[in-house]
C-alpha cells in the first residue's frame, strides 16, 4: 500500500518530463522536475477540491462541467486556450498504467496436496499450509527381542558401565603408575587400599542371612506351631499327674481364652512371641 | 448591478459554451497524464467524477499549466543563453543550432514569478 502513491507520483513525473521534452527542453535539473511535479499534483488536487466544493455548494453530489469551470476561474486558470493547446501540438501519450502483478510466491518446497478448508471455516480464510507442516506420521521401530542381540546388548552395557566406573575412579581416586616413571600417566591403575587387618573380611560372615524376613518359614505359622507344642506338652504333664476331669475342663476353658487372646493381639515379633518351653523331648516321648 | 450580473452570466455562458463543446471532443483524446493517475489524485481530494471526460479535461488543464510554465522558463533560458553567447562572440553560432536546453531553477524561478508563484525550497529538500 505504501508503494501505490509513489507509482502515481512517478507517472506524474514521467508526464511532466514528456511535457518538458515537448516544449523543447532536453535536460532538466532534478530540482526543477520535482518542483513541476509537485505543482502539477497541487494543481490537480486543488481543482478537484474546488470542484467538489462548488458541486456541494449547489447541492449536488455528482460534479459537472460547470463546477470544474468555476474552479478553473477561481484558480485564475485561463481555459479558453485549452482547445487550441490540444489541437495545435501533438502530445506524447504515456503508456497506460498496468496493474501490478502480485509477485507469485515460489513454491519451491511444496510437498503433497493442500487440504481443502473444512465446512465450518469460511472460504475467505487462508489456505492450509503444506501437509508436512502439521501431519504427523509415527514411525515406531520394533524393538529387537532376539536372544543373542539382547545378551550382546546387555554385555556391551555392562562393559561400558565398568569402563566408565574404572575411568571415573582412576580420575578421582589415587592411582598407581604401571611404569616407574614420572611421565604422564598413560595407563593409570586404581590404587589398591590394603585394609588392616587383611584377614578381617574373611572372618566376617557375609554369606549368611540374618534377617528374619528373608527366611522361607512363615514366622506366624511357626509361632502357632510353638503354641500347639506348648499346649500339648502341658496336657501331657496333666495326664501324667492324673488330675480331675473338672480341672481339665477349667484348663480347656483357659486355653481357649488364651488362644483367642493370642489371635486378637498377635504381634509379628520373635522377641514378643510366647516363650517356648523345653517340651521337645516330651513330644518325642509321646 | 443587475447588468453586471447579467454580464457575468453572459460571460460565463460564452466561456462555458465552447468548453462544453470541447468536452465532447475529449471522448477520443488521451492526455499525457494517464487517466488513472489523475483520477487517483482527484479521488484523494474527494472528487469522484463519473464522466471520464471531466478527468481528461482536468488532465489537459494541468498539462497546459505545466506546459505554459515550461515554455516561459525555456524563453528565459534562451534569452540567457543568447545573452551569454553574444558576449562570447560568433564562435558559438554553430553551437546554437544544435544547442540543447537544460531547464534549471535559475530559469524556472523567474518564469514562476510571472505566474505569481514564489518558490522557496527548504534547504534539505530531497
Boltz contact constraints between the chains, C-beta under 6 A:
constraints:
  - contact:
      token1: [A, 8]
      token2: [B, 37]
      max_distance: 6.0
  - contact:
      token1: [A, 8]
      token2: [B, 40]
      max_distance: 6.0
  - contact:
      token1: [A, 11]
      token2: [B, 34]
      max_distance: 6.0
  - contact:
      token1: [A, 11]
      token2: [B, 37]
      max_distance: 6.0
  - contact:
      token1: [A, 12]
      token2: [B, 37]
      max_distance: 6.0
  - contact:
      token1: [A, 15]
      token2: [B, 32]
      max_distance: 6.0
  - contact:
      token1: [A, 15]
      token2: [B, 33]
      max_distance: 6.0
  - contact:
      token1: [A, 16]
      token2: [B, 66]
      max_distance: 6.0
  - contact:
      token1: [A, 18]
      token2: [B, 32]
      max_distance: 6.0
  - contact:
      token1: [A, 19]
      token2: [B, 66]
      max_distance: 6.0
  - contact:
      token1: [A, 19]
      token2: [B, 67]
      max_distance: 6.0
  - contact:
      token1: [A, 20]
      token2: [B, 70]
      max_distance: 6.0
  - contact:
      token1: [A, 23]
      token2: [B, 67]
      max_distance: 6.0
  - contact:
      token1: [A, 23]
      token2: [B, 70]
      max_distance: 6.0
  - contact:
      token1: [A, 23]
      token2: [B, 71]
      max_distance: 6.0
  - contact:
      token1: [A, 23]
      token2: [B, 74]
      max_distance: 6.0
  - contact:
      token1: [A, 24]
      token2: [B, 74]
      max_distance: 6.0
  - contact:
      token1: [A, 25]
      token2: [B, 74]
      max_distance: 6.0
  - contact:
      token1: [A, 25]
      token2: [B, 101]
      max_distance: 6.0
  - contact:
      token1: [A, 25]
      token2: [B, 103]
      max_distance: 6.0
  - contact:
      token1: [A, 26]
      token2: [B, 100]
      max_distance: 6.0
  - contact:
      token1: [A, 26]
      token2: [B, 101]
      max_distance: 6.0
  - contact:
      token1: [A, 27]
      token2: [B, 102]
      max_distance: 6.0
  - contact:
      token1: [A, 28]
      token2: [B, 103]
      max_distance: 6.0
  - contact:
      token1: [A, 29]
      token2: [B, 104]
      max_distance: 6.0
  - contact:
      token1: [A, 31]
      token2: [B, 105]
      max_distance: 6.0
  - contact:
      token1: [A, 32]
      token2: [B, 103]
      max_distance: 6.0
  - contact:
      token1: [A, 32]
      token2: [B, 105]
      max_distance: 6.0
  - contact:
      token1: [A, 32]
      token2: [B, 108]
      max_distance: 6.0
  - contact:
      token1: [A, 36]
      token2: [B, 66]
      max_distance: 6.0
  - contact:
      token1: [A, 40]
      token2: [B, 62]
      max_distance: 6.0
  - contact:
      token1: [A, 40]
      token2: [B, 66]
      max_distance: 6.0
  - contact:
      token1: [A, 43]
      token2: [B, 62]
      max_distance: 6.0
  - contact:
      token1: [A, 43]
      token2: [B, 65]
      max_distance: 6.0
  - contact:
      token1: [A, 44]
      token2: [B, 38]
      max_distance: 6.0
  - contact:
      token1: [A, 44]
      token2: [B, 41]
      max_distance: 6.0
  - contact:
      token1: [A, 44]
      token2: [B, 62]
      max_distance: 6.0
  - contact:
      token1: [A, 45]
      token2: [B, 41]
      max_distance: 6.0
  - contact:
      token1: [A, 45]
      token2: [B, 45]
      max_distance: 6.0
  - contact:
      token1: [A, 47]
      token2: [B, 58]
      max_distance: 6.0
  - contact:
      token1: [A, 48]
      token2: [B, 42]
      max_distance: 6.0
  - contact:
      token1: [A, 48]
      token2: [B, 45]
      max_distance: 6.0
  - contact:
      token1: [A, 48]
      token2: [B, 47]
      max_distance: 6.0
  - contact:
      token1: [A, 49]
      token2: [B, 45]
      max_distance: 6.0
  - contact:
      token1: [A, 51]
      token2: [B, 47]
      max_distance: 6.0
  - contact:
      token1: [A, 52]
      token2: [B, 46]
      max_distance: 6.0
  - contact:
      token1: [A, 52]
      token2: [B, 47]
      max_distance: 6.0
  - contact:
      token1: [A, 63]
      token2: [B, 47]
      max_distance: 6.0
  - contact:
      token1: [A, 63]
      token2: [B, 49]
      max_distance: 6.0
  - contact:
      token1: [A, 65]
      token2: [B, 20]
      max_distance: 6.0
  - contact:
      token1: [A, 65]
      token2: [B, 23]
      max_distance: 6.0
  - contact:
      token1: [A, 68]
      token2: [B, 54]
      max_distance: 6.0
  - contact:
      token1: [A, 69]
      token2: [B, 16]
      max_distance: 6.0
  - contact:
      token1: [A, 82]
      token2: [B, 60]
      max_distance: 6.0
  - contact:
      token1: [A, 83]
      token2: [B, 22]
      max_distance: 6.0
  - contact:
      token1: [A, 85]
      token2: [B, 64]
      max_distance: 6.0
  - contact:
      token1: [A, 91]
      token2: [B, 32]
      max_distance: 6.0
  - contact:
      token1: [A, 92]
      token2: [B, 32]
      max_distance: 6.0
  - contact:
      token1: [A, 93]
      token2: [B, 30]
      max_distance: 6.0
  - contact:
      token1: [A, 94]
      token2: [B, 34]
      max_distance: 6.0
  - contact:
      token1: [A, 96]
      token2: [B, 34]
      max_distance: 6.0
  - contact:
      token1: [A, 97]
      token2: [B, 34]
      max_distance: 6.0
  - contact:
      token1: [A, 97]
      token2: [B, 36]
      max_distance: 6.0
